[in-house]
């Protein structure tokens, strides 16, 4: 009987990221993927700076940088391509560009190759998972059955990460229904390649037109994408090559069309849905299996990678015997409300840019101009995308106005980026006197066994000083997913130990402070 501690179903960006993070923590993992090779067609094309930071934490900064390019932001235009507003996204918060364009097959190849670095991770492609069963009494909590050719296999595991997409088998095992936000639109997606230079905006262009809403994106120096919303009564088969060429011509002026290759055209139905349940026992939903976001704010892939960053460190603690299952319940409690918020934001943004009767285009576009010119509107939009969690077992309010529950940005401290200093585990960032030595051996051992890093912020570390001012604290406790778990006037290890123990974290393996 084959037993493996963790099984990941699906090796798209979400599943492959999960396997890499499990591999980094030396958790034996089996990845089951129905495609033998990377699926070749383009799909997702954008990730933000927080996701780049997560990829960098997987030791993939150079590889991801090589297959992506920074974009300056989003340009909103009217139907005649006259500029309504430029939403700039150039300020770096996490140490990387805020907007990055890429081709999904390229990213998947990077992630698949990275799996080879981890002896604890095994990848099996070209297989079909046909059953996932909660099966107490076996060597693991769950039994997974799959076909490889004509041969059936089974594996017992302690945890299943269902990263198996919109048509998820795992969702049925969890017993989840999709909460429908009553958003459904058909869009035509067109990808081209050309060596001819296009005289176009270098970021994402959104055509705010109720009659024919459209999005245009340069993906790489030779790759471009359009998305056109279908009108009522239009069918995918209506869009012949000549019809598609007619739609794209406004962006192809002066281009030798003989040097343009239409790579594909397909119709997608954009939906806004979130599963009402993300976990059953040791079976979890991640990525599109748990939520599907309309593309207007470029957060579909990002949301899946954030799911992984939230869950894997918790699961690794449980599988290593350093925490009990209570901590796993925080995954859905933290991620689902955020996913709902992002889906709702995407629907609102899409409606604001492309909705309403055509006769209201002029009025709507006037409102867009006015709103986007408000001071701070760009920063407010970016802040709305950040994960922010309310008080819970792993997020504690520090009192007296202190902030917790959101992602700690990545400042430079002592000439190094924060993540290079703290690695993959828990960290305390503080300023002032070091009081950690005053705590008893039991408290210190508790945090040492979590691989805690302690980083002192110097007077010259202006970025980090400003961040601590923002949290109204002189010390913050940061989780492995970079969420601020607690904030205080000084490192309060004894209180933080009690809070983490109440959440189910009870480590036993003692390591030294780094």
C-alpha positions in Angstrom: 0.0 0.0 0.0 1.6 3.3 -1.1 1.6 6.1 1.5 2.7 9.7 0.8 2.1 12.5 3.3 0.7 15.0 0.7 -0.9 14.7 -2.7 -1.4 17.6 -5.0 -4.0 17.2 -7.8 -3.3 19.5 -10.7 0.0 21.0 -11.7 -1.0 24.4 -13.1 0.5 27.5 -11.4 -1.4 26.8 -8.2 -0.6 23.1 -7.9 3.0 23.4 -8.9 3.5 26.3 -6.5 2.0 24.1 -3.7 4.3 21.3 -4.5 7.4 23.5 -4.6 6.5 25.0 -1.2 6.0 21.5 0.2 9.3 20.5 -1.2 11.0 23.4 0.4 9.7 22.1 3.7 10.9 18.6 2.9 7.3 17.2 2.9 7.1 14.1 0.7 4.6 15.0 -2.0 3.0 13.4 -5.1 1.8 15.6 -7.9 -0.9 14.2 -10.2 -1.5 16.0 -13.4 -3.7 15.0 -16.4 -1.5 16.6 -19.0 1.8 14.8 -19.7 3.4 18.1 -20.8 2.7 21.8 -20.1 -0.6 22.8 -21.6 0.6 24.9 -24.6 -2.2 27.5 -25.0 -2.0 30.9 -23.4 -4.3 31.7 -20.5 -3.3 33.8 -17.5 -1.1 36.8 -18.4 -0.7 38.9 -15.3 0.7 38.6 -11.7 1.4 41.4 -9.2 4.3 42.2 -7.0 3.2 40.1 -4.0 3.0 37.1 -6.3 6.5 37.9 -7.7 7.7 38.0 -4.0 6.2 34.6 -3.4 7.9 33.2 -6.5 11.2 34.7 -5.3 10.7 33.0 -2.0 10.6 29.7 -4.0 14.1 30.7 -5.3 12.7 31.5 -8.7 13.3 35.2 -9.0 15.7 35.0 -11.9 13.7 32.4 -13.8 10.4 34.3 -13.4 12.1 37.6 -14.3 13.4 36.0 -17.6 9.8 35.1 -18.7 8.0 38.2 -17.6 8.1 41.9 -18.1 7.0 44.8 -16.0 3.9 46.8 -17.1 3.4 50.5 -16.2 -0.3 50.0 -15.3 -3.7 50.2 -16.9 -4.9 52.8 -19.5 -8.6 53.4 -19.7 -9.8 54.6 -23.1 -13.1 55.3 -24.8 -14.4 53.5 -27.9 -12.3 55.8 -30.1 -9.2 55.0 -28.0 -9.0 58.5 -26.5 -7.4 58.3 -23.1 -9.7 58.6 -20.1 -7.2 57.8 -17.4 -3.9 56.2 -16.7 -3.7 54.1 -13.6 0.0 53.9 -12.8 1.4 50.9 -11.0 5.1 51.6 -10.7 5.7 52.1 -7.0 7.4 49.0 -5.6 5.9 47.7 -2.3 7.2 44.1 -2.1 10.5 44.7 -3.9 9.2 43.9 -7.4 7.1 45.5 -10.2 3.5 45.9 -9.2 2.3 44.6 -12.6 4.0 41.9 -14.6 2.9 40.4 -17.9 3.8 36.8 -18.9 2.7 33.8 -20.9 1.3 31.0 -18.7 3.0 28.1 -20.5 6.3 29.8 -19.9 5.6 30.2 -16.2 4.4 26.6 -15.9 7.6 25.3 -17.5 9.6 27.3 -14.9 7.5 25.8 -12.1 7.6 22.3 -13.5 11.4 22.5 -13.8 11.7 23.7 -10.2 9.9 20.6 -9.0 13.0 18.6 -10.0 15.1 20.4 -7.3 13.2 18.6 -4.5 13.9 14.9 -3.9 10.7 14.8 -1.7 8.5 15.8 -4.7 7.4 13.3 -7.4 5.5 14.4 -10.5 3.3 12.1 -12.5 1.8 13.6 -15.7 -0.7 12.0 -18.1 -2.8 10.5 -15.3 -6.5 10.8 -14.4 -7.6 11.1 -10.8 -11.0 9.5 -10.6 -11.7 9.1 -6.9 -10.7 10.9 -3.7 -12.1 9.3 -0.5 -12.0 10.2 3.1 -10.9 6.7 4.4 -10.2 6.5 8.2 -8.5 3.3 9.1 -5.9 3.3 6.3 -2.3 4.4 6.6 -3.5 8.0 5.8 -6.6 10.1 6.2 -7.5 10.1 2.5 -7.3 7.6 -0.4 -6.6 8.8 -3.9 -7.2 6.6 -6.9 -6.0 7.4 -10.4 -5.4 5.9 -13.9 -2.2 5.8 -15.8 -3.0 4.4 -19.2 -5.0 1.2 -18.5 -3.6 0.8 -15.0 -5.3 1.9 -11.9 -3.3 3.0 -8.8 -4.1 4.1 -5.3 -2.2 6.1 -2.8 -2.9 6.9 0.8 -2.2 10.3 2.1 -2.6 12.7 5.0 -3.7 15.6 2.9 -5.0 16.3 -0.6 -4.6 19.7 -2.1 -7.2 20.0 -4.9 -5.7 22.4 -7.4 -7.7 20.8 -10.2 -9.4 23.8 -11.8 -12.8 25.1 -12.5 -14.1 21.5 -13.3 -12.7 20.2 -10.0 -13.3 16.6 -8.9 -12.1 17.5 -5.5 -14.9 20.1 -5.0 -17.4 17.3 -5.0 -15.4 15.4 -2.4 -15.5 18.5 -0.2 -19.2 18.8 -0.8 -18.9 22.4 -1.9 -21.4 24.4 -3.9 -20.5 27.5 -5.8 -21.8 30.8 -4.5 -22.8 32.6 -7.7 -22.4 36.4 -7.9 -24.7 36.5 -11.0 -21.9 37.6 -13.3 -21.4 35.7 -16.6 -20.1 37.1 -19.8 -18.7 35.6 -23.0 -15.5 37.1 -24.3 -13.4 36.4 -27.4 -9.7 36.0 -26.6 -7.2 36.5 -29.5 -3.5 35.9 -29.2 -1.0 36.9 -31.9 2.8 36.9 -32.5 4.7 39.3 -34.7 8.2 40.7 -35.0 6.7 43.9 -36.3 6.7 46.8 -33.8 3.3 47.9 -32.7 2.8 51.6 -31.7 0.7 50.8 -28.6 0.6 51.6 -24.9 3.0 49.3 -23.0 0.6 48.4 -20.3 -3.0 47.1 -20.3 -5.5 49.1 -22.3 -9.2 48.8 -21.3 -11.7 50.1 -23.9 -14.6 51.4 -21.8 -17.4 50.8 -24.3 -20.7 49.3 -23.5 -21.2 48.3 -27.1 -17.9 46.4 -27.6 -15.8 46.4 -24.5 -12.3 45.3 -25.1 -8.9 44.7 -23.4 -5.5 44.8 -25.1 -2.2 43.7 -23.6 1.3 43.4 -24.9 2.5 40.2 -23.3 6.1 40.1 -24.5 8.1 41.9 -27.2 6.5 39.6 -29.8 3.3 38.5 -28.2 0.0 40.4 -27.9 -3.5 39.6 -26.6 -7.0 41.1 -27.1 -10.2 40.3 -25.3 -13.6 41.4 -26.8 -16.9 41.0 -25.1 -19.5 39.3 -27.2 -22.8 41.1 -27.8 -26.1 39.6 -27.2 -26.9 37.1 -29.9 -23.3 36.6 -31.1 -21.9 33.1 -31.1 -18.2 32.0 -31.1 -18.5 30.6 -34.6 -19.5 34.0 -35.9 -15.9 35.2 -35.5 -14.2 34.2 -38.7 -10.5 35.2 -39.3 -11.7 38.2 -41.3 -14.0 39.3 -38.5 -11.2 38.9 -35.9 -8.8 40.9 -38.1 -11.4 43.7 -38.4 -11.6 43.9 -34.6 -7.9 44.0 -34.1 -7.0 46.4 -36.9 -7.1 49.6 -34.8 -4.0 48.3 -33.0 -2.3 47.1 -36.1 -2.0 50.3 -38.1 1.1 50.4 -40.3 1.9 46.7 -39.5 2.7 44.3 -42.3 -0.1 41.7 -41.7 2.0 39.1 -43.6 4.2 39.1 -40.5 1.4 38.6 -38.0 0.6 35.1 -36.8 -2.8 34.5 -35.2 -1.9 31.9 -32.6 -5.4 31.2 -31.4 -8.8 32.6 -30.9 -11.3 31.1 -28.4 -14.3 32.2 -26.4 -14.3 32.1 -22.6 -17.2 32.5 -20.2 -16.0 34.8 -17.5 -17.7 34.1 -14.2 -17.6 35.3 -10.6 -18.1 32.3 -8.2 -16.7 31.2 -4.9 -17.0 27.8 -3.2 -19.1 27.9 0.0 -16.8 25.3 1.5 -13.0 25.0 1.0 -12.1 22.1 3.3 -13.5 18.7 4.4 -11.2 16.9 6.8 -7.8 16.8 5.2 -9.1 17.6 1.7 -8.6 21.3 0.5 -9.7 23.4 -2.4 -7.2 25.9 -3.9 -7.2 28.1 -7.0 -10.0 27.9 -9.6 -11.4 24.9 -7.7 -12.3 27.3 -4.9 -12.9 30.6 -6.8 -13.1 32.0 -10.3 -12.6 35.7 -10.8 -13.5 37.9 -13.8 -10.2 39.1 -15.4 -10.8 42.9 -15.0 -8.3 43.3 -12.2 -5.8 40.6 -13.2 -6.2 38.6 -10.0 -7.2 35.1 -11.1 -3.8 33.4 -11.0 -2.7 35.6 -8.1 -5.6 34.4 -5.9 -4.6 30.8 -6.4 -0.9 31.4 -5.4 -2.1 33.3 -2.3 -4.2 30.2 -1.4 -1.0 28.2 -1.5 1.0 30.6 0.5 -1.7 30.6 3.2 -2.2 26.9 3.5 1.2 25.1 2.9 3.1 26.4 5.9 0.2 25.5 8.2 -0.1 22.0 6.6 3.7 21.5 6.9 3.5 22.3 10.7 0.8 19.7 11.1 2.5 17.0 9.0 5.8 17.7 11.0 3.9 17.2 14.3 4.4 20.8 15.3 0.7 21.8 15.2 -2.7 20.1 15.3 -5.6 20.3 12.9 -7.1 23.5 14.5 -4.6 25.5 12.5 -5.9 24.1 9.3 -9.3 25.5 9.9 -7.9 29.0 9.6 -7.3 28.4 5.8 -10.9 28.8 4.7 -11.6 31.3 7.5 -8.9 33.6 6.2 -8.9 33.0 2.5 -12.6 32.7 1.6 -13.8 36.2 2.8 -10.8 37.7 0.9 -11.6 35.7 -2.3 -15.2 36.9 -2.1 -14.0 40.5 -1.8 -11.7 40.2 -4.8 -14.4 38.6 -7.0 -16.9 41.3 -6.0 -14.3 44.0 -6.7 -13.6 42.6 -10.2 -17.3 42.5 -11.0 -17.7 46.1 -9.8 -14.6 47.3 -11.8 -15.8 45.4 -14.9 -19.3 46.9 -14.7 -17.9 50.4 -14.1 -15.6 50.2 -17.2 -17.8 48.3 -19.6 -21.4 48.0 -18.3 -24.6 50.0 -18.9 -26.5 51.0 -22.0 -24.4 52.4 -24.9 -26.2 55.8 -24.6 -24.6 56.2 -21.1 -21.0 55.8 -22.4 -20.3 59.5 -22.3 -21.6 60.0 -18.8 -19.9 56.9 -17.5 -16.6 57.9 -19.0 -16.9 61.3 -17.4 -17.3 59.7 -14.0 -14.2 57.5 -14.7 -12.1 60.6 -15.5 -13.3 62.3 -12.3 -12.8 59.4 -9.9 -9.4 58.3 -11.2 -8.1 61.8 -10.8 -8.8 61.8 -7.1 -5.6 61.9 -5.0 -4.7 58.5 -3.8 -7.1 56.5 -6.1 -4.3 54.4 -7.5 -3.0 53.5 -4.0 -6.5 52.7 -2.8 -7.0 50.3 -5.7 -3.8 48.5 -5.0 -4.6 48.3 -1.3 -7.9 46.7 -2.1 -6.1 43.8 -3.6 -4.0 43.1 -0.5 -5.0 40.2 1.7 -6.3 41.7 5.0 -7.6 39.4 7.7 -9.6 40.3 10.7 -8.9 39.1 14.2 -8.6 35.3 14.4 -6.5 32.4 15.9 -3.5 33.5 13.9 -4.1 37.3 13.8 -4.2 39.2 17.1 -5.1 42.9 17.7 -2.4 44.6 19.6 -4.6 47.3 21.0 -4.1 51.1 21.1 -4.5 51.4 17.3 -1.9 48.9 16.3 -2.5 47.2 12.9 -2.4 43.5 12.2 -3.7 41.0 9.6 -2.2 42.3 6.3 0.9 41.5 4.4 4.1 43.1 5.7 5.8 44.8 2.8 9.4 44.0 1.9 11.8 46.8 3.0 15.5 46.8 2.7 17.2 46.3 6.1 20.9 46.5 6.5 21.3 46.5 2.8 19.3 43.3 2.2 15.7 42.6 1.3 13.7 41.4 4.3 12.9 38.0 2.8 16.6 37.2 2.4 17.0 37.8 6.1 14.1 35.8 7.5 13.7 32.8 5.1 10.5 30.8 5.1 9.6 30.8 8.7 8.3 33.1 11.5 10.0 36.3 12.2 10.1 39.2 14.6 10.9 42.6 13.2 11.6 45.2 15.9 13.4 48.4 16.8 14.8 49.5 20.1 16.4 47.3 22.8 16.4 43.5 22.3 14.4 42.0 25.1 14.1 38.5 23.8 16.9 37.2 26.0 14.8 38.1 29.1 12.2 35.4 28.3 12.3 31.9 29.9 13.8 28.9 28.2 10.4 27.3 27.4 9.2 30.4 25.6 12.4 30.7 23.7 12.4 27.0 22.8 8.9 27.4 21.5 9.9 30.0 18.9 13.3 28.5 18.2 11.5 25.2 17.1 9.5 27.3 14.6 12.8 28.5 13.0 12.1 32.0 14.2 14.3 34.8 12.8 14.8 38.0 14.7 15.6 41.2 12.8 16.5 44.5 14.4 15.6 47.6 12.4 18.4 50.2 12.6 18.0 54.0 12.6 19.1 54.1 9.0 16.6 51.5 7.8 14.1 54.2 6.7 11.7 51.9 4.8 11.4 49.5 7.8 11.1 52.4 10.2 8.2 53.8 8.2 6.5 50.4 8.1 6.7 50.0 11.9 5.2 53.5 12.1 2.4 52.4 9.8 1.6 49.5 12.2 1.9 51.8 15.2 4.3 49.3 16.8 7.9 48.8 17.7 7.7 45.1 17.1 5.7 42.8 14.8 5.4 39.1 14.6 5.3 37.9 11.0 3.9 34.6 9.8 5.6 32.5 7.1 3.1 33.9 4.6 4.3 37.4 5.6 0.9 38.3 7.3 1.4 40.4 10.5 0.1 38.1 13.3 0.7 40.5 16.2 2.1 44.0 16.9 3.4 45.4 20.2 5.6 48.0 21.8 8.3 45.4 22.2 8.7 41.7 21.3 6.2 40.0 23.6 7.2 36.4 23.1 5.3 35.0 26.1 1.9 36.5 25.0 2.5 35.5 21.4 3.4 31.9 22.5 0.1 31.6 24.4 -1.8 32.9 21.3 -0.2 30.5 18.9 -0.6 27.6 21.2 -4.3 28.4 21.5 -4.4 28.2 17.6 -3.0 24.6 17.7 0.8 25.3 17.3 2.8 23.2 19.7 6.2 22.5 18.3 8.6 20.0 19.9 11.7 20.1 17.7 14.2 22.6 19.1 16.4 24.6 16.7 18.6 27.6 17.3 17.8 31.2 16.4 19.2 32.1 13.1 
